[in-house]
Amino acid sequence: MKNKTIKLYLAISYGIMIPICAVILLLNWRNQVIYNTNLSFVAIALAGLSTAIAGAVAAKQAGQINRLVDLLRDFFKIRQPLRYYLAILSYFLLIFGGRLFNGAWKDERDLLGLPLLFITAILFGGVEEIGWRYLFQRTLEKKVSFSAASFTTFVLWGAWHLMYFVVDGSIFTMTGETLSLFLLGLLGNCFVLGCIFRMTKSLWLCVFFHALLNALTQSFKPTDLLATLAITIFSIGISLLIVSKQKNTMLST
């Protein structure tokens, strides 16, 4: 059943994304650029929602939810223990604190618009958590270790993102360094998000983390490769430590 759920999720999410990506590449190859047109907006929206659609369908098929309203309730279940919010905010303070106090934001107006960026990021980013954490990694962890599940999620989520960057056109302006920074950050975030869901069983907290991360990333100047590597190592390390501590606690009770 677990294999069937995972295969169904990947078939739907990639089944939506790959054809859209292929059409965009074909149009670009033929010099028929569609970016900033109504068609491109439809393609971006459908591609961006592919993992959410796949996660919802696979979760329903697996009996994880009975109705769509159950998924929506989990998605917007904002009422969570205060300690979880404090832990997430403390993590972001460690990651972005230096840039905040050094004035390394892109534009002061970005900080003023942070609440709007956050809300937007829930719809354009946070919905991915329905697929990757709520369904995929959660199911995968029933078969393999947390580390293996997090890394596998990183590989597949990374491949999905690369195709999405083709769809929205950003891949054509990225440098090798920019892409490396993104993938390094994605690796660390896979472990952190996996840890958040494992510890809290909350889809909303994963959405909250993802949306806040996207909003802050858009507001601050990027770090260099060495700093990003250090953040990634820290993120993986703290996630493994928390999960290991949880395992030890469960074994001792």
C-alpha positions in Angstrom: 0.0 0.0 0.0 2.9 2.4 0.9 4.6 1.7 -2.5 1.3 2.3 -4.3 0.7 5.6 -2.5 4.2 6.9 -3.3 3.9 5.8 -7.0 0.5 7.4 -7.3 1.8 10.7 -5.8 4.9 10.8 -8.1 2.9 9.8 -11.2 0.4 12.6 -10.7 2.9 15.4 -9.6 5.4 14.6 -12.3 2.7 13.6 -14.8 1.5 17.2 -14.6 4.9 18.9 -14.4 6.9 17.1 -17.1 4.5 17.7 -20.0 4.2 21.4 -19.1 8.0 21.7 -18.8 8.5 19.9 -22.1 6.0 22.2 -23.9 7.8 25.3 -22.5 11.2 24.0 -23.6 9.8 23.2 -27.0 8.3 26.7 -27.4 11.6 28.3 -26.3 13.5 26.1 -28.7 11.3 27.4 -31.5 11.7 31.0 -30.2 8.0 31.2 -29.3 8.4 32.6 -25.8 5.2 32.7 -23.9 6.4 34.2 -20.6 4.3 37.0 -19.1 1.3 35.9 -21.2 -2.0 34.5 -19.9 -0.9 31.0 -21.1 2.3 31.3 -19.0 0.3 32.2 -15.9 -1.9 29.2 -16.3 1.1 26.9 -16.8 2.8 28.3 -13.7 -0.3 27.9 -11.6 -0.9 24.3 -12.7 2.7 23.3 -12.3 2.9 25.0 -8.9 -0.2 23.1 -7.7 0.9 19.8 -9.1 2.3 18.4 -5.8 -0.7 19.7 -3.9 -3.1 18.0 -6.3 -1.1 14.8 -6.2 -0.8 14.9 -2.4 -4.6 15.4 -2.0 -5.5 12.6 -4.4 -2.9 10.1 -3.0 -3.9 10.9 0.6 -7.6 10.3 -0.2 -6.7 7.0 -2.0 -4.6 5.9 1.0 -7.4 6.7 3.4 -5.3 9.4 5.1 -8.2 11.8 4.6 -11.9 11.1 4.0 -12.8 14.4 2.5 -11.1 17.5 1.0 -12.3 19.5 4.0 -10.1 17.3 6.2 -7.1 18.4 4.3 -8.1 22.1 4.4 -8.6 21.8 8.1 -5.1 20.4 8.5 -3.7 23.0 6.2 -5.1 25.9 8.1 -4.9 24.5 11.6 -3.1 27.5 13.0 -3.8 26.8 16.6 -0.6 24.9 17.7 1.5 24.8 20.9 3.4 28.1 21.4 6.6 26.2 21.8 6.5 25.0 18.2 6.2 28.6 16.9 8.9 29.8 19.1 11.2 27.0 17.9 10.6 27.9 14.3 11.1 31.6 14.9 14.3 30.9 16.9 15.6 28.9 13.9 14.9 31.8 11.6 16.5 34.3 14.0 19.7 32.2 13.9 19.6 31.9 10.1 18.6 35.5 9.2 19.5 37.4 12.3 22.9 38.4 11.1 21.6 39.7 7.9 18.8 41.5 9.7 21.1 43.4 12.1 23.6 44.1 9.4 21.0 45.7 7.1 21.5 43.1 4.4 17.9 43.3 3.1 17.3 44.0 -0.6 15.1 47.0 0.0 13.4 48.5 3.1 10.1 48.2 1.3 10.6 44.5 1.2 10.6 44.3 5.0 7.5 46.5 5.2 5.8 44.2 2.7 6.9 41.0 4.5 3.3 40.2 5.8 2.0 40.3 2.2 4.9 38.3 0.9 4.2 35.7 3.6 0.5 35.4 2.7 1.4 35.1 -1.0 4.0 32.5 -0.2 1.4 30.3 1.5 -0.3 29.9 -1.9 2.8 29.9 -4.0 5.1 27.6 -2.0 3.4 26.5 1.1 0.9 24.4 -0.8 3.8 22.2 -1.8 3.8 20.8 1.7 0.6 19.0 1.0 2.6 16.7 -1.3 6.1 16.5 0.0 5.6 16.4 3.8 2.0 15.6 4.4 2.0 12.7 2.0 5.3 11.8 0.4 7.9 11.9 3.2 5.4 10.9 5.8 4.7 7.7 3.8 8.3 7.1 2.9 9.4 7.2 6.6 7.3 4.1 7.2 9.7 2.3 4.9 13.1 3.9 5.4 15.0 6.0 8.0 14.4 9.7 8.5 17.7 10.5 6.9 17.0 8.4 3.8 13.5 9.8 3.5 14.7 13.4 3.8 17.5 12.9 1.2 15.1 11.1 -1.2 12.6 13.9 -0.8 15.4 16.4 -1.5 16.4 14.6 -4.8 12.8 14.4 -6.1 11.8 17.8 -4.8 14.9 19.3 -6.3 14.1 17.8 -9.7 10.6 19.1 -9.5 11.9 22.6 -8.7 14.3 22.5 -11.7 11.3 21.8 -14.0 9.3 24.5 -12.3 12.1 27.0 -12.9 11.8 26.2 -16.6 8.1 26.8 -16.5 8.4 30.2 -14.8 11.5 31.1 -16.8 13.8 31.8 -13.9 16.2 28.9 -14.9 17.4 30.9 -17.8 18.7 33.7 -15.6 20.2 31.5 -12.9 24.0 31.2 -12.7 25.7 28.0 -11.6 26.4 29.6 -8.2 22.8 30.7 -7.7 21.5 27.2 -8.5 24.1 25.6 -6.2 23.0 27.9 -3.3 19.3 27.0 -3.9 20.0 23.3 -3.9 22.1 23.5 -0.8 19.4 25.4 1.0 16.8 23.0 -0.3 18.8 20.0 1.2 18.9 21.6 4.6 15.2 22.6 4.4 14.2 19.1 3.6 15.6 17.9 6.8 14.1 20.7 8.9 10.7 20.4 7.3 10.8 16.6 7.8 11.7 17.1 11.4 8.9 19.7 11.9 6.3 17.3 10.6 7.7 14.3 12.4 7.7 16.1 15.7 4.4 18.0 15.4 2.3 16.0 12.8 1.2 19.5 11.7 0.8 20.3 8.1 0.2 24.0 9.0 3.5 24.4 10.7 5.3 23.1 7.6 3.3 25.6 5.5 4.2 28.3 8.0 7.9 27.5 7.9 7.9 27.2 4.1 6.0 30.5 3.5 8.1 32.4 6.1 11.3 31.1 4.5 10.2 32.1 1.1 9.2 35.6 2.3 12.5 36.2 4.2 14.6 34.8 1.3 12.9 37.3 -1.1 13.5 40.2 1.4 17.2 39.6 2.2 20.3 39.5 0.1 21.6 35.9 -0.4 24.5 34.5 1.5 27.7 33.2 -0.1 28.4 29.5 -0.8 30.4 29.0 2.4 27.7 30.5 4.6 25.0 28.6 2.9 27.0 25.4 3.3 27.3 26.1 7.1 23.6 26.8 7.4 22.8 23.5 5.6 25.1 21.5 7.8 23.6 23.1 10.9 20.1 22.5 9.7 20.7 18.8 9.0 22.6 18.4 12.2 19.9 20.0 14.5 17.2 18.0 12.7 19.0 14.7 13.1 19.7 15.5 16.8 16.0 16.3 17.5 14.8 13.2 15.7 17.4 11.0 17.5 16.3 12.4 20.8 12.7 11.7 20.0 13.6 8.0 19.2 15.6 7.6 22.4 12.7 9.1 24.4 10.2 6.6 22.8 12.5 3.7 23.4 13.0 4.5 27.1 9.2 4.8 27.7 
